[in-house]
Amino acid sequence: MILGISAYYHDSAAALVNEKGILAAAQEERFTRIKHDSAFPVNAVEYCLKETGATIGDIEQIVFYEKPFLKFDRLLETYLSYAPSGLGSFVQAIPQWLKQKLHLPREIKKQLPGKWDKPIVFVSHHESHAASAFFPSPFEGSAILTMDGVGEWDTATIGIGEANKIRLLKSMKFPHSLGLLYSAFTYFAGFKVNSGEYKLMGLAPYGTPIYKDLILDHLIDLKDDGSFAMNMAYFNYCQGLTMTNDLFSSLFGGPPRKPESNISDREVNLASSIQAVTEEIVSRMASYARELTGHKNLCLAGGVALNCVANGKLQRSGIFDNIWIQPASGDAGGSLGAALFVNHQLLENKRTTETRDSMKGSFLGPAFSNQQIGKFLQETNTPNHFYENESELLEVVTSAIADGKVIGWFQGRMEFGPRALGGRSIIGDARNDDMQTKMNVRIKFRESFRPFAPSVLEENAEKLFDLETNSPYMLLVAPVKKNIRSKLSDEQNKVMKDPDLLKRMRIKRSSLPAITHVDYSARVQTVNEKQNGRYYRLIKAFHEKTGSPVIVNTSFNIRGEPIVCSPEDAYRCFVSTDMDILVLENYVLHKYEQPAENLKEKGKYLSSFTLD
């Protein structure tokens, strides 16, 4: 068995694989409840071992997802290039490197649950991404495109995968980076870097790309192959503690938006503009990858591969016949990629492709049995109803969804990656006019403009969405079919110019208003029984009851917290929000039956929440 680890930067994680496939993977944040936890993944490692009944003594290799000395080389060279202006950033970063990051073999061995005397293997950051993209994919051969902020020096690579080997052919180098360019606009729009990029993507359809030419003329020199050079005079991330500087602010008419303040037309149009530029860059890189490799298939990974709007347009462009995207495309997935790289590339273990992929639906985290859940509920004297028969359980839940209730759905293994896929989800009726507002404001406690995703029966997806392929990991945005769209009235078109994004969002655009974004798009998850099991059967039962093969699916968490992992996490989220029902495997909990003392935390979130 091979243990892969990502740590000390963003989204620490651990993954365990062997010659037969992927065994387990999880992010540390799910156990510590610290969002994007970058500490060594002690809990994730322990989970992976426990899931397989293994000990450290059973592990053949331990591999880390990047090469720290190369990364340190990049940091030193960058600081020296900008000296003395980068002194503040240098002083903040170097002590941690000298104390910990330059001594990773020692640090890793200290943190492991057992003695490890063998060497630690180090794989480069983008090799880890590329391995996570290709090796689990369904393709015998494929082009590989990785795009993120930065690893050691690389910020994007084009590679090729064949059988059990990958090769990186071309790369872009720091500081020129699509991920950092997008993050610069995330920062400027008032959102948190490395977590607010989703918000910027969700905001983009409200605006128009009026700044696209300004970005192309002043900020980047874009080439036909998708590579580009950034005009670093406008950026501050090499030498400072912010992403942009005063020159950037002058170009776009003022300083960055303050977090939590009102969103103006400037931010809306900036989001639209950088999204349009991103889509153009991704398209050009993909075209060059097709030309360079000659392959008809493409595998994607790296943080930029989570931009599902760009993915959807790339898929519809026809540049490649088939596209597969790693569901844990960010740094967490680097732990899995590093382990797979050693398994196939270095140990030369045979790779066997599967029809869909070998990610097991990305359900690679912990599961909790009815016995474990029952013990928790009994020990805490929590009112509940147990349903031995699944059909009775699904009848109760589908009736509640049809009645406009919001359900916390907890079943099976936890998802690996940022998307809830039916293991740890909050679900509701996509036909309900008020569902999006209710979920955003009263349950997720997040920005009103952000869209929700539909989970749709795979066999019905093409009837509702312009989707030419399956999208099991919620990584493709597709247009809603014209026949279910609603034509806007003159009054509604006037509202679409209102600066209040909540008013714009509330306009009904289709027969599925809760999942239809302002540009008539949706971030689709296609659901099948083999990968999704009971979640598929729930939606099928809902379809039989209501005629609708689609429900709303959003991650089971509130703003600022990771997706829930355990029944305790799920219950805490349930009683802290306006969720109506919690389903823990075969147990159903109703909010109105819960003791008053268990609901006291609810006010804490409601009183402190303000809409962006």
Secondary structure, 3 states (H helix, E strand, C coil): CEEEEECCCCCCEEEEEECCEEEEEEECHHHHCCCCCCCCCHHHHHHHHHHHCCCHHHCCEEEECCCHHHHHHHHHHHHHHHCCCCHHHHHHHHHHHHHCHHHHHHHHHHHCCCCCCCCCEECCHHHHHHHHHHCCCCCCEEEEEEECCCCCCEEEEEEEEECCEEEEEEEEECCCCHHHHHHHHHHHCCCCCCCCHHHHHHHHHHCCCCCHHHHHHHHEEECCCCCEEECHHHECCCCCCCCECHHHHHHCCCCCCCCCCCCCHHHHHHHHHHHHHHHHHHHHHHHHHHHHHCCCEEEEECHHHHCHHHHHHHHHHCCCCEEEECCCCCHHHHHHHHHHHHHHHHCCCCCCCCCCCCCHHHECCCCCCHHHHHHHHHHCCCCCEECCCHHHHHHHHHHHHHCCCCEEEECCCCECCCCCCCCEEEEEECCCCCHHHHHHHHHCCCCCCCCCEEEEEHHHHHHHECCCCCCCCCCEEEEECHHHECCCCHHHHHHCCCCCHHHHHCCCCECCCCCCCCCCEEEEEEECHHHHCHHHHHHHHHHHHHCCCEEEEEECCCCCCCCCCCHHHHHHHHHCCCCCEEEECCEEEEHHHCCHHHHCCHHHHHHHCCCC
